[in-house]
């Protein structure tokens, strides 16, 4: 066990209000986390039920829609046959499976070989399990920074995001968020080797998984500077481990494409994804404002704009450095990347620290005006379930 990090203060002492001179017994930490996880599970089960009912009403199959659509198809093929598939549309548009990082296909292959589950079923099992693990990590961070009420609100808000239906699909965002949440918690509590190892796993999950390594490295650099280099070897080990997963796959793709440092970027460019500092996104926003488009596009614009606002509030609240770096890196990728505008909310789904200001505000409202908070949560739930069903069943656009 290492000494706790000073990057985040310990949770404040919380006392239960007394009634007639007696102290109300507090639930155990496990019971409190169980309550938060139960609320999260209820939110996602109701969201999944909304998708299922919409699918049945329109002649669709909910398991296939959730477990075998869009990116899920690529992951299933990689799990079954390995890398090497490309779809050539024209010389400047080639979709290669090298754009997809290897951790999730590896987990899919392991589950399908060890259990009787089919590919889609295995994908859903992995994603739902990872979402639960992520919710526990998010709760732990909320307790570390604030208290149990804020932590519970943080988990619930994450489960009720408009695009949180992705957490119920065979996608990689739940896996990335699980590793990210616990890596960040390890940083906040000074467990540097765990932080680095989990960051390395996050880097193998998704292209934007490098945000976790960036957070670990930034926190480590701050500690080294603050202590004038007099830090534990565990910190150095964690800092070395953090970027290894992402860097290893990046260099492997580069070597396979014959361009060690540029090969992966070329794969992404042929998919239509590149980083242009937001110029492509601004041009598309102009199109939306002048001509409009399908619901998924203006909703994506609103969600990204809300993310920018929440990041400003996170900075104003003086959140710990690793959370600022992690959420900022994810936001930078979502805002600055060109192509697949409708996918930007999904890229922000792992950025749960952005919800901290909302969670604090919701708890304050609940304590002062409980019915107001109930109405807010109900409205968010209605939006999440309806929009999630629309995205999966009716939108017919990549998620």
N, C-alpha and C positions, 0 to 999 in steps of 0.2 A: 504494500500500500504506500503510495507516495503522498507527499504533503499536498493539501488542497491548493488549487491554483487561486491566484488573486485576480484572475480575469473576471470573475463574477463573485459577488458577495454571497455568503450563505443565506438560506431562506430566512426571512424574518420570523421571529417568534410569534406564534398565533395562539391566542387564548380564546376559548369559547365563552360567550356571554353567560353570566351567571343568572340563575332564576331562583329567587327567594333565598339568596345566599349560598346556593349549591352550584357547583361547577358541572356543566353538562358533559358527560363522557364523550370523548372524540373517537371517531372510527379509526381503526388501525390504518397505517399507510397502505397495506395491501388491499383493505376494503375500499379505501378512497380511490386507489388506482382502478380497482374493479368497477367502481361506479362510473368512472370516466370511460373505461373501456366498454362498459355496457351501453352507455349513451352513444358512443361511436358506432358500436355494432348495430344498435337499433337504427341509427341514421342510415347506415349503409345497407342494411337489410331492407328497409323501406324503399330506399332508392333503387335497389335491385328489383324489388317487387314492382315498382312503377315501370321499370324497363320491361320486365316479363309481361305484365298486363298489356302494355302498348304493343309489344311484339306479337303476342297472341291475337290481339285485336286486328292486326294488320297482316296476319298470316306468316309472321316470322318465327324463328326459333331462338329463344333467349340465350340458351347455352352457346350456340354458335355465334350469335351476335356479340356476346361478352367474351368468349374464349377463342374465336377464330375470325377476326376481322382486322383489316388494315395491317399494322405492324405485327400483330400476333401471328399472321400467316408467315411472315419472314422468320420470326423466331422459331416457329414450329419446323420450318424447313431446315434451318440451320441445326436444330436439335437432332433432326432425323438423318440429314445427309452431310452435315458439315458445311464449311464455307465454299464458295465457288460459283454461285448463281448470280447472273446479271440479266437484266431486261433492257434491251436496246430499243429505244423509241426513235431517236435520231442521233446524229454524231455528238450533239451537245447535251443530250439527255440520256443518261445510262444509269439505271438503278441497280446498284451492286449490293449484295448482302454484307459486304465489308463495312458498310456504314453502321452496322448493328454490333454492339459490344457483346462479349462472349459469356458473361456470367449467367444471364437469364437462360439462354439456350442450354448452358451446361446444367443448370438446375432442372430444366424441363426434361432433359435426357435422363438425368438421375432418377427423377420421380417416375417417369414412364417405365423405366427398367425395374424399379424396386416395388412398384405398385401396379394394380390392374387398371389404373386410370388411363384414359386416352390423352392425347396431346392437349386438347382444349380443357379437359378436366384437370389435368396436371397444372396447366397454366393458371387456372382459376384458384386452385389450392395454394400455389406458391404466392400469388398476388394477395389473396385474402389473408394468408398467414403473415406475409410481410407487412400488410397494412396494419394488422393488430400489433405486431412488434414495433412498428413505427409509432403508432398511437401511444404505446407505453413509453417510448423514448421521448416523445413530445411532452407527455405528462411529466416525466421526470425533470425535463428542462424547465417546465412551467413552475414546478414546485421549488426547484433550485433558485429561480430568479424571483418568484413572487410567493404564492401560497397555493393550497390545494384547489381553492375555488377558481383562481385564474388558470391553473393547469387544466382543470376539467373543462372550462370554457374554451381554452385553446384547442383541446382535442376535439370538442364538439364542433367548433367553427371549421376546423380542418375537414371534418367529415361532412360538412354542409356547404362546402364551396360549390358554386354553380357547376363546375366541371369535375367535381369529386366522383362522378360516376366512373372515371378512369381507375379509381381505387378498387372498383369491383370488376375490372376487366383484366385480361391476361396481358398486361402491359408492365413495363419496367419501373414506372414511377414509384409504386409502393416499395419495391426492393431498394431503390436508391434512397428513398426517404428513411427506411429502417436503418440502413447503415449510417446515413448522415446524422440522424437524430442521436444515435448512441455514440457516434464519434464525437459530436459536438458536446454531448454530456460528459464524455471522458475528458475532453479538453477543459471544460468548466470545473471539473473536480480534480484536475492534475494527473490523470491517468494517461500519460503520454504514449506509452507503447500501444495500449488499446486504441487510443485515438488514431494513431498512424495506421495500425492494421485495419481498422474499420474503414478508414479513408481510402486505403488501397483497394478494399473490396468495392467501395462505392465507385471508384474510378474504373472498375471493370464492368459496371452495370449500365452506364449511360455516358454519352459524350459529355454532358454537362456535369458528370460526376466529379470532374476536376475541381468544382467549387468546394467540395469537402476538403480536398488536399490544400487548396488555397487558404481555407479557414485555419487548418491546423498549422500550416507554415507561418501564416501571419501571427497567430497566437504564440508560436514558438519564438519567432523573431522578436516579438514584444518582450517575452520573458527573458530572452538572452540580453536584450538591450537594458531592461530594467535591472537585471542582476549583474550587469557588466560581465557577462560570459560565465559566471559561476553558477552553472545549472547542472542538474543530474544528467548522467549518461542516458537515462530513460527518455528525456526530452529530445536529445539528439537522435536516438533510435526512432522515436515516433516521427520526427521530422523527415528522416530518411525514408521511412516506410510509406508515408502518406501519398506521395505522387507515383509510387511504383506501378500500381495497377493500371492507371490511365496511360502512363508513359509506355508501359510494356506493350499494350495493344496498339497504341499510336505508332510505335516504331515497327511493330510486326506488320501492320498494314503497309507502312512506308516501304519496308524491305520487300514485301510481296509485290508492290506496284513498281518497284525499281526507283523509288525516290524516297529516301529514308525520312526526310523531314517534311516533304510536301505531298506524299502519297495519300495520306488520309484526307487532307484538305481537298485534293483532287476528286476523291470519291464523293465527298460532300458536295462539291461544286457541280458535279454531274447529276446529282440528285436535285439541284436547284437551291441548295442551302449554302450560304456564305455569310461572312460577317462584313457588313458595309456601314457600320456605325449608325444604323437605323434609317439610312436613306431610302431603302426599298420599302420599309414599313411606313415612312412618312408619305411616300407616293401612293401607297395603297390606302392610307387614311384619307388622303385628298380625294381619291376615287370614291370612297365610302361617303364622304360628306357631300360630294357633288352629285353622285348618281345612285347611292345606296347599293345594297346587295342582300344576299340571303342572311337570315337572322344570325347565323353562326359568326359572321364577320363583324358586325357591329358589337355583338356580345364580347368577342375577343378583344376588340379595341377598348371597351369599357373595363374589362377585367385587367388588362395590362395597365391602363391608366390608374385604376384603383391600386394596383401593385406599386406604382411609382409614388402615389400619395402615401400609402402605408409605409413605404421605405423612408420617406421623409419623417413620418411620425416616429419610426423606430430609431432614427438618428436623434431626433429631438428628445426621446426618452432615454438616451445614452445607454443603449443596449450594449452588452459585452462585444468586444472586438470580433471574436470568431463568428458570432451570429450576423454581425453587420457584413463581414467579408463574404460569408456563405450566401446570404440572401442577395447581396449586391452582385455577386458573380452570376447567380442564376438570372437576376433581373437584367443584367447587361447582355447575356446571351439572348434572352427573349426579346429585348427591345432592339438590340443592335443587329440581330440576324435577319437576313432576307430569305424569303420563300416560306411557304406553308404558314401563312398568317393565321389560319384557323387553329394551328397547333400551339400557338404561343401560350394560351392558358395552361395547357398540359405541361409545358416546359417550366411553368411557375408553380405547379402543384407541389413539388418538394420544398418550396420556399416558405415553410410554415412559420419561421420567425416573423414574417410580415404580419401575421395575425395577432401578435402579442399586444399591440395597442388596442385592437378591437376586443380582445379577451378581457383586458383590464377595464375597458369602458363598459363591457357587458356586465361584468361582476359589480361594478359600481351602480349601474342601473338596477340590477337585480336586488341589491341591498336596499336601495332607496325606493324603487317602484317595481315590485316583482311582476306585476301584470304587463308593464311596458316591456320588460325583458322577455317575458313569455311570448308576446306578440312579435317581437323582433326575431326570436328563434323560430317561431312558426312560419313567419314570412320567408326566412332563409331556407327553411326546410321545403316549403312549397316550391320556391324557385329552383332549388337543387334537384328535387325529384322530377319536376316537369321538364326542366332544361336537360337533365341527364337522359331522360327517355327520348327527348327530341334528338339529342346528339347521336345516340346509339342506333335508334330505329328509323328516324325520319329524315335526318339531315343529309345522309348519303355523302358525307365529306370526311376526309381523313381526320382522325382525332389527334 
